Amino acid sequence: QAYMGNGLDFAANFGNYLSPVTRPANASRIFYAIMFDAGSTGTRIHVYTFIQKDPDGLPVLDNEMYSSEKPGLSAYADNPENAGYSLRKLLVVAKSTVPRVEWKRTPVVLRATAGLRRLPLAKALALLEEVQYVFDEYPFYVPADSVSIMDGTNEGIFAWVTMNFLTGNLRPNIKRTVGILDLGGGSTQITFLPKSKKTIKNVSADFIARFSMFNTTHELYTHSYSEKGIKAARIAALGASGSEGLEWKVYKTSCLPKNYEGEFQFGEFTYKVTGNPEGYTGYKACYQEMKKIVKGIIQQPNELKDGAVFFAFSYFFDHAVEADLIDENRGGAVQTRDFRKRAKEVCNKMSMFNPMKAFLCMDLTYITCLLKDGYGFKENTVLELIKKVNNVEASWALGAAINYFKYISLL
Ligand SMILES: O=c1ccn([C@@H]2O[C@H](COP(=O)(O)OP(=O)(O)O)[C@@H](O)[C@H]2O)c(=O)[nH]1
């Protein structure tokens, strides 16, 4: 076996032969990882190429290959055997990215988020079983816990790890870090390293997560709010939560153009919606509809009022692009008030806006409510909207890969 007995070889530390989750300690090694993000609205693959230059430090991320497929796994809840198609398409890309000689020691991992968390357990498990079945057809290394549902706390921590890794803040002596806001279809996450001890003292233990890195322990404030993702919020605002499966039902909202008739899909269901031809339409009425979803439910740590800067991505980014607040390629900084002002413009002139963007009023109003009435951000709180940092996708996936290789450990 060419890979055995060579002290410098990665496989000796990291092949199928020995523990798969000890990290490659030897000098300047290249290694790969395949991380699938099974989100509520899509399935995405990230193939990372790492170089271990300093045996005691974090690896350098040399490259990311990213690709995605819609819809998410949960759309196949009633016929899980069809869920494999999108995975196989993405795995083909993985095979062409990872050199053939590395296939059998390259781990393939899938973590599912809100889409599977919100399904009945039996349906979620059937989908995971299908994923496992597909993975086993491929030449990659499939570790024991290769396929699972990730809990929301880890989702928030890993997104924070990604952003701070990519911005060069993860060092033996952490000085400056960036907080993150992630808005998915099903859930939304906030994570930051508190500046004030009070922030930690004043919250219940389930808002605090500890992890260690370079022999130091850090405490993060983190929370994943389930059913507060942007698609789940639409459903809650329509009053459609819990009446799923009643396909004939039509839901009215003041957040859509008066004469609008349409539908949208989320998870395993389709929701029929219309505007409110006889009643109120527009920003004020819409704001009341969206506000009740977050008000008094989302925590407002005091520290957030002192002008913290957050990195915001996922649907925060996508809807800011849709609203022309930022350029899709460059991203950029906006303030809470920019979302509010644009929401008002769009909602009060709904007929003037692109009918392809019928939900823009609703989605921008929800984001405004989430930031202001949810987190308690001030009008001038700055959000750095980004999709990529140095060409790497802003998502929890990289942090999850870093955790997989034990560069950090969750306590
Ligand atoms: O690497 C990634 C992963 C996700 N996303 C975006 O992030 C959002 C995440 O939604 P998801 O379906 O994952 O929701 P969740 O399951 O977390 O609620 C979507 O806009 C994705 O396009 C992205 O741009 N890059």
PDBQT file of the ligand as one rigid body, heavy atoms in Angstrom, charges set to zero:
ROOT
HETATM    1  O1  LIG A 501     -23.327  28.021   0.818  1.00  0.00    +0.000 OA
HETATM    2  C1  LIG A 501     -24.436  28.539   0.823  1.00  0.00    +0.000 A 
HETATM    3  C2  LIG A 501     -25.501  28.021   1.573  1.00  0.00    +0.000 A 
HETATM    4  C3  LIG A 501     -26.711  28.689   1.539  1.00  0.00    +0.000 A 
HETATM    5  N1  LIG A 501     -26.891  29.789   0.796  1.00  0.00    +0.000 N 
HETATM    6  C4  LIG A 501     -28.173  30.518   0.797  1.00  0.00    +0.000 C 
HETATM    7  O2  LIG A 501     -28.643  30.573   2.121  1.00  0.00    +0.000 OA
HETATM    8  C5  LIG A 501     -30.059  30.468   2.196  1.00  0.00    +0.000 C 
HETATM    9  C6  LIG A 501     -30.255  29.354   3.179  1.00  0.00    +0.000 C 
HETATM   10  O3  LIG A 501     -31.482  28.793   3.242  1.00  0.00    +0.000 OA
HETATM   11  P1  LIG A 501     -31.720  27.263   3.667  1.00  0.00    +0.000 P 
HETATM   12  O4  LIG A 501     -32.549  26.641   2.630  1.00  0.00    +0.000 OA
HETATM   13  O5  LIG A 501     -30.444  26.563   3.980  1.00  0.00    +0.000 OA
HETATM   14  O6  LIG A 501     -32.531  27.424   4.988  1.00  0.00    +0.000 OA
HETATM   15  P2  LIG A 501     -32.538  26.632   6.377  1.00  0.00    +0.000 P 
HETATM   16  O7  LIG A 501     -32.680  25.175   6.079  1.00  0.00    +0.000 OA
HETATM   17  O8  LIG A 501     -31.236  26.928   7.077  1.00  0.00    +0.000 OA
HETATM   18  O9  LIG A 501     -33.689  27.242   7.109  1.00  0.00    +0.000 OA
HETATM   19  C7  LIG A 501     -30.492  30.313   0.747  1.00  0.00    +0.000 C 
HETATM   20  O10 LIG A 501     -30.774  31.614   0.255  1.00  0.00    +0.000 OA
HETATM   21  C8  LIG A 501     -29.258  29.817   0.038  1.00  0.00    +0.000 C 
HETATM   22  O11 LIG A 501     -29.196  30.215  -1.318  1.00  0.00    +0.000 OA
HETATM   23  C9  LIG A 501     -25.845  30.303   0.071  1.00  0.00    +0.000 A 
HETATM   24  O12 LIG A 501     -25.984  31.342  -0.578  1.00  0.00    +0.000 OA
HETATM   25  N2  LIG A 501     -24.650  29.670   0.098  1.00  0.00    +0.000 N 
ENDROOT
TORSDOF 0
